[in-house]
Amino acid sequence: MTVEREVASHLKDELEELLPGRTSSAPADLRTYSHDQGPITDSAAPIAVVWPDNTHDVQTILKWASSRDVPVVCRGAGSGVSGGAHATPGCIVLSLERMNAILEIRPEDEVAVVEPGVVNADLNSAAAEYGLMFAPDPASYRWSTIGGNVATNAGGLRCAKYGVTRDSVLALDVVLADGTLIHTGHSTFKGVAGYDLTALLVGSEGTLGVVVGITVRLRYLPEKVQTLAAFFPDVRSAAEGVLAIARARVQPAILELLDGMTMEALDVAHGSRLASRGGALLLLQTDGFGADEEAAAVRRVLTELGGTLSEVGAAEAADLVELRRHSRGDPVDHEYRVGEDVAVPKSSLVRYIGALEDIARNQAVHLKVVAHAGDGNLHPTFWVSTTDGPGALVRLAVALDESVRTALEFGGTITGEHGVGQYKLRWLPWEQADEVLNLQRRIKDVFDPRGILNPGKAIVPAVRE
């Protein structure tokens, strides 16, 4: 047995003594928990998976890991798509899925307190009994956890009106790298005492601490919802419709854009007939007491742009929204596919989509575009056939890089809601100056001086000489 394997075996024995029956080094568990849904750039298996039941368990594990210099990678449901929960060499995976209690819902305060393993959809079901909702709704809401939503500052379809996860988090209970438990934030909607550590921790991807409790703001379930489907001849005219809605001073709760290739793919996968109705789709919802008036205003401006509109019933509306959640598609054996998560200012939406089409044409790759158009967050997907030859993968990589650089040239960002994780680290210096990258490293050093929390993710590590 090598020295490394002896050390790993000893560490696993210590873990089992610390949390009896709540650790595993079974090969099947190590495989399952070694990655999320993001691209795997560096493959590694953890030495063990640990399932804490409570905050004290998390403190125990982090004190142990800090004393042994063992890296800790936190995991919720593994629904991330940027590699933020990929295992790193010699790490343990800390799965928070068993810490799944809704501790409190205070309807008069419009607040809930939950553990990190609570599934987004379960919180919404519980809140709905009081006429409330948790606004962030990523496509994975049926299985993603609130802790994972916090770690990545997740978004979703309702972002256009209600914001991302950070806009709905009031307070956090966090275990630091050395096992210290801290509480940040407040239970009130307003509060400006000291630095906003809560906002800093949201979106930090498990690199600064382990979130064990979350106080979230709930919103009112709307009294009424109107869903409109607006079909356009092409994607650029649909993108023009987004700006026209803004000029009409209407703030939809949901405003999504699907191009023709996306609709064709959905038709094949789900038996829908979207592509027969136009070359691009704007799917939108207005909500609240003014839903009817806002929908009428949207109908007017989009019709003037040449859109063909239909006001859909509740059943069709639910179907269309669900189709949108599946619009990125499942992997298929005959394609190499890469997708992204850039965002640009809404005023640049039309130009950026045009630039994406130019990139795809110049690199001879296929393109489909879906977007949270109401806030300028796009998910372009490029792909080639597995039969296109070795040069196809090079063109695919070039197209992806060009799409990111172009988004930055338009004043955008490399990630609107999925996080940097492991996969997007190479692009972070394109967006952020050296001074900012260095400051982030110094913040990391304050929270995690031994560098054990999710190393190699979210921020660009210092170059070791």
PAVORO-187990 format. One record per residue: residue in three letters; y, z, x of N, C-alpha, C in turn. Coordinates in steps of 0.2 Angstrom, whole numbers, plus 2048, in hexadecimal, padded with zeros to 3 digits. Layout:
! residues N
ALAYZXYZXYZX;...
***
This chain:
! residues 465
MET7FA800804800800800806800804;THR80B7FC8038117FB807816801806;VAL81A80280A81F808809823807803;GLU8258018018298007FB8258027F5;ARG81E8007F581A8027EF8198097EF;GLU81880C7F58178137F581D8177F2;VAL8238157F48298187F182A8177E9;ALA8288117E782980F7E08248137DC;SER81E8147DF8198187DB81B81F7DB;HIS81E8227E08208297E082682A7DB;LEU82A8257DB8308257D682D8257CF;LYS8288217CE8268217C78228277C5;ASP81F82B7CA81C8317C88228367C7;GLU8278367CA82D83B7C98308397C2;LEU8308337C08338317B982F8347B4;GLU8288337B58248367B082483D7AF;GLU8258417B48268487B482C84A7B1;LEU8328467B28388477AE8388467A7;LEU8358407A583583F79E82D83D79C;PRO82984279B82284079A82183C793;GLY81D83679481C83278F82282D78D;ARG82782D79082D82978F82E824794;THR82982379982A81E79E82481979E;SER8258137A181F80F7A282080A7A8;SER81B8097AB81B8047B18167FF7AF;ALA8137FF7A980E7FA7A78117F37A8;PRO80E7EE7AB8107E77AC8137E47A6;ALA8107E57A08137E179A81A7E4799;ASP81B7EB7998217EE7988277EC79D;LEU8247EB7A38297E97A982B7E27A8;ARG8277DE7A58297D77A482E7D779E;THR82C7DA7998307DA7938377DC794;TYR8387E279883E7E57998427E379F;SER83F7DE7A28427DC7A98487D77A8;HIS84A7D57A284F7D07A18517D079A;ASP8577CD79885A7CC7928597C4790;GLN85D7C178C85C7BA78A8607B678F;GLY8647B97948687B47988647B179D;PRO8677AC7A08637A87A68617AD7AB;ILE85B7AC7AE8597B07B385A7AD7BA;THR85F7AF7BE8617AD7C485D7B07CA;ASP85C7B67C98587BA7CE8537BE7CB;SER84D7BD7CB8487C07C88467C77CB;ALA8457CC7C88437D37CA8407D77C5;ALA83B7DB7C78387DF7C283A7E67C3;PRO83B7EA7BE83D7F17BF8377F57C2;ILE8387FB7C48327FF7C682F8037C0;ALA8348037BB8318077B58368067B0;VAL8348077AA8388077A483980E7A1;VAL83E81079F83F81779D842817796;TRP84081B79184281B78A845822789;PRO84B82478A84E82A78884E82B781;ASP84D83277F84E833778855836776;ASN85983877B85F83C77986383C77F;THR86983E77E86E83F78486C84278A;HIS86884878986684C78E861848792;ASP85D84478F85884079385C83B798;VAL86183879586583379986883779F;GLN86B83D79E86E8417A38698427A8;THR8638447A685D8467AB85C8407AF;ILE85B83A7AC8598347B085F8327B5;LEU8658327B386A8307B786B8357BD;LYS86A83B7BC86B8407C186583F7C6;TRP85F83D7C485A83B7C885B8357CC;ALA85D8307C885E8297CB86482A7D1;SER86982E7CF86F82E7D486C8327DA;SER8688377DA86583A7E08608367E4;ARG85D8317E185982D7E485B8267E6;ASP8628247E486581E7E58618187E1;VAL85E81A7DB85A8157D785F8117D2;PRO85F80B7D38648077CE8618087C7;VAL8668087C28648097BB8678037B7;VAL8638007B38657FA7AF8647FC7A8;CYS86A7FD7A48697FF79D8677F9799;ARG8647FA7938627F578F8627F8788;GLY8647F37838647F577C85E7F1779;ALA8607EB77685B7E77738597E1777;GLY85C7E077D85B7DA78185E7D477E;SER8637D477A8657CE77686B7CB77A;GLY86D7CD7808727CA7848707C4787;VAL8757BF7888747B978A8777B7791;SER8797BC79587D7BB79B8797BF7A1;GLY8737C27A08707C57A58727CC7A6;GLY8767CF7A28797D67A38737DB7A3;ALA86D7DA7A08687DF7A08627DC7A4;HIS8637D87A985E7D67AD85C7DB7B2;ALA8567DC7B48547E17B98567DF7C0;THR8587E47C48597E37CB8547E67CF;PRO8537E47D584E7E67DA84E7EE7DA;GLY8487F17D98487F87DA84B7FD7D4;CYS84D7FA7CF8507FD7C984B8007C4;ILE84E8057C084A8067BA84F8047B4;VAL84B8027AF84F8007A984F8057A4;LEU8558077A285680D79D85780A797;SER85280A79285280778C85580C787;LEU85A80B78385D81077F85B80E778;GLU85680A77785480877085280E76B;ARG84F81476E84D81976A85381E768;MET85881D76B85E82176986281D764;ASN85F81D75E86181975986381C752;ALA86682275386882674D87082474B;ILE87182374587882374287982B741;LEU87D82E74587F83574588383773F;GLU88883373D88D83573889082E736;ILE89282E72F89682A72C89B82E728;ARG8A282D72A8A78307278AB82B723;PRO8A982A71C8AD8247198B4825718;GLU8B682B7178BE82C7168C282B71C;ASP8BE82C7228C282B7288C082472B;GLU8BB8207278B98197298B7819731;VAL8B281E7328B081F7398A8820738;ALA8A581E73D89D82073E89C822745;VAL89782674689582874D88E82674D;VAL88C82375388582075388382175A;GLU87C82175B879820762879819764;PRO87881876A87881176D87380C76A;GLY86D80F76886880B76686880875F;VAL86D80A75B86E80875486F801754;VAL86B7FD75086C7F674F8727F574A;ASN8757F074C87C7EE74987B7ED741;ALA8757E973F8747E87388737EF735;ASP86F7F473886E7FA7358747FE734;LEU8797FE73887F8017378837FE732;ASN8837F87318867F572C8837F6725;SER87C7F67258797F871E87B7FF71C;ALA87B80472187D80B71F88480B71D;ALA88980872189080871F891805718;ALA88D80071788F7FC71088E80170A;GLU88A80670B88980A70589080E704;TYR89480E70889B8117078A080C707;GLY89E8057068A38007058A77FE70C;LEU8A38007118A67FE7188A17FA71C;MET8A47F87228A07F37268A27F572E;PHE89E7F373289F7F37398A17EC73B;ALA8A77EA73D8A97E373D8A67DF742;PRO8A57E17488A17DC74D89B7DA74A;ASP8997D374A8937D17488917CB74C;PRO88E7CC75288B7C77568867C4753;ALA8847BE75587E7BA7528787BE752;SER8777C37578717C77578727CD754;TYR8767CE74F8787D474B8717D7748;ARG86C7D37468677D67438627DA748;TRP8637D974F85F7DD7538637E0759;SER8697DD75B86D7E076086F7E775E;THR8707EB7638727F276287A7F3763;ILE87C7F87608837FA7618857FC768;GLY8807FF76C8818007738827FA777;GLY87E7F577587E7EE7788847EB777;ASN8877EB77088D7E876E8937EB772;VAL8927F27738987F57778977F377F;ALA8917F27818917F17888947EA78A;THR8937E57858957DE78689C7DD783;ASN89F7E277F8A57E077B8A37DA776;ALA89E7DB77389B7D576F8A07D3769;GLY8A07CD7678A47CA7628A07C975C;GLY8A17C275A89D7C07548A27BC74F;LEU89F7BA74A8A37B67458A97B9742;ARG8A97BF7418AF7C273E8B57C4743;CYS8B47C27498B97C474F8C07C174D;ALA8C07BB74A8C67B87488CB7BD745;LYS8C97C17408CD7C673D8CC7CD73F;TYR8C67CF7418C57D67428C47D8749;GLY8C47D374E8C47D47558BD7D6757;VAL8BD7D775E8B67D87618B47DF761;THR8AF7E17648AC7E87648B17ED766;ARG8B57EC76C8BA7F076E8BF7F2769;ASP8C17EE7648C57EF75F8C27F475A;SER8BC7F575A8B97FA7558B6800758;VAL8B780175F8B48077628BA80C763;LEU8B98127618BE8177618BD81C767;ALA8B681E7688B482376D8AD82276F;LEU8AC8247758A58237788A382A77B;ASP89D82B77B89A83077F89682D785;VAL89782E78B89582A79089282F796;VAL88C82D79888983179E88B82D7A4;LEU88E8307A989082D7AF88A82C7B4;ALA88B8297B98858287BE88282E7C1;ASP8868347C188383A7C488083E7BE;GLY88083C7B887D8407B38838447AF;THR8898437B188E8477AD8908437A6;LEU8908477A189284579B899846799;ILE89C8407978A38407958A483D78E;HIS8AA83F78B8AC83C7858B3839786;THR8B38337848BA82F7848BC82D77D;GLY8C382D77C8C582A7768C782F771;HIS8C682E76B8C88327658C582F75F;SER8C683375A8C38317538C882F74E;THR8CE82E7518D482B74D8D582474F;PHE8D882074A8DA81974C8DF819751;LYS8E381D7528E981D7578E782375C;GLY8E98227628E98277678EA82476E;VAL8EF8277718F18247788F282977D;ALA8ED82E77D8ED8337828EA831788;GLY8ED83078E8EA82E7948E8827794;TYR8E482679A8E281F79B8DC81D795;ASP8DC8177938D781578E8D0814791;LEU8CD8197938C68187968C1815791;THR8C281678A8BD8137858BE80C786;ALA8C48097868C48027868C27FF78D;LEU8C28037928C08017998B8801799;LEU8B58057958AE8067958AB801791;VAL8AE7FF78B8AC7FA7878AC7F378B;GLY8A67F078B8A67E978F8A47EA796;SER8A37F07998A27F17A089A7F07A1;GLU8967EE79D88F7EC79E88B7F17A1;GLY88C7F77A08887FC7A38897FE7AA;THR88F7FB7AD8907FC7B48948027B6;LEU8978067B089B80C7B28988127AF;GLY8938117AA8908177A788C8157A2;VAL88881A79F88381879A88581B793;VAL88781778E88A81978888481C784;VAL88582278288082677E882828777;GLY88982777588C82876F89282476E;ILE89282176789881D76689B81E75F;THR8A281F7608A58207598A981A758;VAL8A78177528AA8107508AE81174A;ARG8B380C74A8B780B7448B480773F;LEU8B38097398B18047348B6801730;ARG8B57FB72D8BA7F87298B77F7722;TYR8BC7F671D8BA7F57168B67EF715;LEU8B17EF7118AE7E970F8B37E670A;PRO8B47DF70B8B97DC7078B77DC700;GLU8BC7DC6FC8BB7DC6F48B87D56F2;LYS8BB7D06F68B87C96F48B87C56FA;VAL8B37C06FA8B37BB7008B27B46FD;GLN8B67B07008B67A96FE8B37A5704;THR8AE7A17048AC79D7098AD795708;LEU8B079270D8B178B70C8AE787712;ALA8AB7817118A877D7158AC777716;ALA8AF77571B8B476F71C8B176B721;PHE8AF76571F8AC7607238B175B725;PHE8B175972C8B575472E8B274E732;PRO8B57497338B27437368AF74573D;ASP8B37497418B174A7488B475174A;VAL8B275474F8B375A7518BA75C753;ARG8BE7567568C57577578C9758751;SER8C875574C8CB7567468CA75D743;ALA8C475F7438C27667418C676B745;ALA8C776A74C8CA76E7508D276E74E;GLU8D476974C8DB7687498DC76D743;GLY8D776D73F8D77717398D877873B;VAL8D577B7408D67827428DE783743;LEU8E177F7468E87807478EC77F741;ALA8EA77B73C8ED77A7368ED780732;ILE8E77837328E678A72E8EB78F731;ALA8EB78F7388F079473B8F7793739;ARG8F978C73890078B73690178D72F;ALA8FC78D72B8FC78F7248FD797723;ARG8FC79A7298FC7A17298F77A5726;VAL8F17A27268EB7A57238E77A7729;GLN8E47AD7288E07B072D8D97B172A;PRO8D47AC72B8CE7AD7288CA7B272C;ALA8C57B57288C17BA72B8BC7B7730;ILE8B97B172E8B57AD7328B87A6732;LEU8B87A37388BA79C7398B679973E;GLU8B179573D8AC7927418AC78B741;LEU8AB7887478AB7817488A477F74A;LEU8A177A74789A77774989B76F74A;ASP89976C75089A76575189476274E;GLY89475B74E88F75774B88875874E;MET88875975588175A75887E760756;THR88276575588076C75387D76B74C;MET88176874887E767741878763741;GLU87775E74587175A74586B75F747;ALA86C76374C86776774F86576C749;LEU86A76F74686877474086577073B;ASP86676A73986376773485B766736;VAL85A76473C85376373E84F76A73E;ALA85376F74084F77674184E77973A;HIS85377873685377C730853778729;GLY85377272A85276E72485976D720;SER85E76F72386576E71F867767720;ARG86D76571C86F75E71C87675E71E;LEU87876272387F76372588275C728;ALA87E75972C88175373088274D72B;SER87F74D72588074872088774971D;ARG88A74E71E89175071A89774F71F;GLY89674D72589C74C72A89A74D731;GLY89F74C73589D74C73C89F75373F;ALA8A275773C8A375E73E8A5762738;LEU8A47697398A476E7348A9774736;LEU8AE7757318B177C7328AE78072C;LEU8AB78672E8A978A7298AD79072A;LEU8B07927248B57987248B479C71E;GLN8B67A271F8B67A77198BD7AB719;THR8C07AB7138C67B07128C37B670E;ASP8C67BB7108C47C170C8C97C670A;GLY8C77CB7068CC7CF7038CF7CD6FC;PHE8D47D16FA8D77CF6F48DB7C96F3;GLY8DD7C66F98E07C06F98DB7BA6FB;ALA8D57BB6FB8D07B66FD8D17AF6F9;ASP8D27AF6F38D37A96EF8D97A56F1;GLU8DF7A96F28E57A66F48E57A36FB;GLU8E27A76FF8E17A47068DC79E706;ALA8D779E7028D27987028D67926FF;ALA8DA7936FA8DE78E6F88E378A6FD;ALA8E678F7018EA78C7068E678870B;VAL8E178B70D8DC7877128DA78170F;ARG8D87817098D677B7068DB775706;ARG8E17777058E77737058E876F70C;VAL8E87747118EA7717178E476D71A;LEU8DE76F7198D976B71C8D7765718;THR8D97647128D875E70E8DD759711;GLU8E375C7128E97577158E775471C;LEU8E275871F8E07557268DA751725;GLY8D874F71F8D274B71E8CB74F71E;GLY8CB75571D8C575971C8C2758715;THR8BC7587158B975970E8B676070D;LEU8B97637088B776A7078B376B701;SER8AF7717028AB7736FC8AC77B6FD;GLU8AD77E6F78AC7856F68A57876F4;VAL8A278A6F889B78C6F789A7926F4;GLY8947926F08927996ED88F79E6F2;ALA88E7A36EF88C7A96F48857A76F8;ALA8807A46F487A7A36F887B79D6FD;GLU87F7986FC880793701884795706;ALA88979A70588D79D70A8897A170F;ALA8847A570C8807A971087C7A4715;ASP87979F71287579A71687979771B;LEU87F79571A88479171F885796725;VAL88779C7238897A17288827A272C;GLU87D7A37298767A472D87579E731;LEU87679872F87579273387A792739;ARG88079473888579573E88279A743;ARG87F79F74187C7A47468777A174A;HIS87379C74786E79974B87079374F;SER87679274F87978B751878789758;ARG87778F75D87678D76486F78A765;GLY86A78C76086478976185F78D765;ASP85878B76485378E76885178A76E;PRO84F78C77384D788779847783777;VAL84777D77984277977883F77677F;ASP83977477F83577278583876C788;HIS83B76778483D761787844760789;GLU84776678984E76678B85076B790;TYR85576979585876E79985F770796;ARG86077679486677779086A77D793;VAL87177C79487578279687B783791;GLY87C78978F88278A78A88778F78D;GLU88D78F78A89279378D896797787;ASP89A79B78A89E7A07858A57A0787;VAL8A879A7898AF79A78B8B479B785;ALA8BA79D7868BF79E7818C679B784;VAL8C979877F8D07957818D579677C;PRO8DB79677D8E07977788DF792772;LYS8E079576C8DF7907678E378A767;SER8E978A76A8ED78476A8EA77F76F;SER8E57817738E277C7788DB77A775;LEU8D977C76F8D277B76D8D177376C;VAL8D57707698D47687688D376576F;ARG8D87677748D876377A8D176577E;TYR8CF76C77E8C976E7818C376B77F;ILE8C276A7788BD7677758BC75F778;GLY8C275C7788C375577B8C0755782;ALA8C275A7868C175A78D8B975B78E;LEU8B67607898AF7607898AB75A788;GLU8AE7567838AB7507828AB74B788;ASP8B174B78B8B27477918AD749797;ILE8AC7507988A875279D8A075079B;ALA89E75179589774F793896747795;ARG89B74379389B73C79489B73A79B;ASN89F73D79F89F73C7A689973E7AA;GLN8967437A88907467AB8897437A8;ALA88A73F7A388473C79F88074279D;VAL88274779A87E74C79788074D78F;HIS87C75078B87D751784881757783;LEU88575777E88975D77C88975F775;LYS88976577388B76776D88F76D76D;VAL89376E768898774769898778762;VAL89877E76389978375D89F787760;ALA8A378A75B8A878E75D8AA793758;HIS8AC79975A8B079E7568B779B757;ALA8B87967538BE7927538C5797752;GLY8C479C74E8CA7A074C8CD7A4752;ASP8C97A57578CB7A875D8CA7A4763;GLY8C979E7638C87997698C279A76D;ASN8BD79E76A8B779F76E8B279A76D;LEU8B07967728AC7907718A5791775;HIS8A078F77289978F775897788776;PRO89978477B89777D77C89077E77F;THR88C77977D885779780884772783;PHE88277178988076B78C87976B78D;TRP87676578D86F76478E86D75D790;VAL86775D79486475679685D757794;SER85975179485275179284E752799;THR84975579884475679E8427507A1;THR84374A79E8417447A08467407A4;ASP84C7437A48527407A78527407AF;GLY84D7437B284D7427B98517487BD;PRO8507497C385374E7C785A74F7C7;GLY85D7497C78657497C786874C7C1;ALA86474C7BB86674F7B58687567B6;LEU86575A7B98667617BA86D7627BE;VAL86E75E7C387475E7C787A75D7C2;ARG8797577BE87F7567B988075B7B4;LEU87A75E7B287B7647AD87F76A7B0;ALA87D76B7B78817717BA88876F7BB;VAL88A7697BD8917677BE8957677B7;ALA8917657B28957657AB89676C7A9;LEU8927717AB8937787A989977B7AD;ASP8997797B389E77C7B88A57797B6;GLU8A57727B48AB76F7B28AE7727AC;SER8A97737A78AB7767A08AF77D7A1;VAL8AC7817A68AF7887A78B67877AB;ARG8B67827B08BD7817B48C277F7AF;THR8C077A7AA8C57777A68C777D7A1;ALA8C378179F8C578679A8CA78B79E;LEU8C978C7A48CE7907A88D578C7A9;GLU8D47867AA8DB7827AB8DF7827A4;PHE8DB78379E8DF7837988E178A796;GLY8E078F79B8E379679A8DD79A797;GLY8D77987978D279B7948CE7A0798;THR8C87A27978C47A779A8BD7A579B;ILE8B97A779F8B27A57A08AD7A879B;THR8AF7AD7988AB7B07938AF7B478D;GLY8AE7B27878B27B47818AE7BA77E;GLU8A77BB77F8A47C077B89D7C277E;HIS89A7BE7838947BF7858947C478B;GLY8997C478F8997C87958987C479B;VAL8997C77A18987C47A78917C47A9;GLY88E7CA7A88877CC7AA8857CA7B1;GLN8807C77B287E7C47B987F7BD7BA;TYR87F7B97B487F7B27B48867AF7B6;LYS88B7B27B48927B07B48967B27BA;LEU8937B67BE8967B97C489A7B47C8;ARG8967AE7C98997A97CD89F7A67CB;TRP8A17A77C48A77A47C28AD7A97C2;LEU8AB7B07C28B07B57C18B67B47C6;PRO8B57B27CD8BA7B17D18BE7AB7D0;TRP8BC7A67CB8C07A17C98C57A37C4;GLU8C47A97C18C97AB7BC8CD7B17BF;GLN8CA7B57C38CE7BB7C58CF7BB7CC;ALA8D57BD7CE8D87BD7D58D47C37D9;ASP8D47C27DF8D17C77E48D47CE7E2;GLU8DA7CF7E18DD7D57E08DA7D97DA;VAL8D87D57D58D57D77CF8CE7D97D0;LEU8CA7D57D38C37D67D58C37DC7D9;ASN8C77DD7DE8C77E37E28C87E97DE;LEU8CD7E97D98CE7EF7D58C87F17D1;GLN8C57EC7CE8BF7ED7CA8BA7F17CF;ARG8B97EE7D58B47F27D98B67F97DA;ARG8BC7FA7DB8BF8017DC8BD8067D6;ILE8BE8037D08BD8067CA8B58087CA;LYS8B18037CB8AA8047CB8A880A7D0;ASP8AB80A7D68AA80F7DB8AC8167D8;VAL8B18177D48B381D7D18AE8207CD;PHE8AB81B7C88A681D7C389F81E7C6;ASP89E81A7CB8978197CD8978187D5;PRO89981E7D889A81D7E089381B7E3;ARG88D81C7E188781A7E48858137E2;GLY8888107DD8878097DB8808087D8;ILE87E80D7D487780D7D187780A7CA;LEU87D8097C787E8077C087E7FF7BF;ASN8797FC7BD8797F57BC87C7F17C2;PRO8797F27C887C7EE7CD87C7E77CD;GLY8817E37CF8817DC7CF8827D97C9;LYS8867DD7C48877DA7BE88F7DB7BC;ALA8927D77B88997D87B589E7D77BA;ILE89E7DA7C08A37D97C58A07D67CB;VAL8A57D37CF8A27D07D58A27D57DB;PRO89C7D67DD89B7DC7E289E7DA7E9;ALA8A07DF7ED8A37DE7F389E7DB7F8;VAL8A17D77FC89D7D380189B7D8807;ARG8947DA8088927DE80D8927DB814;GLU8957DE8198957DB82088F7DD824;
***
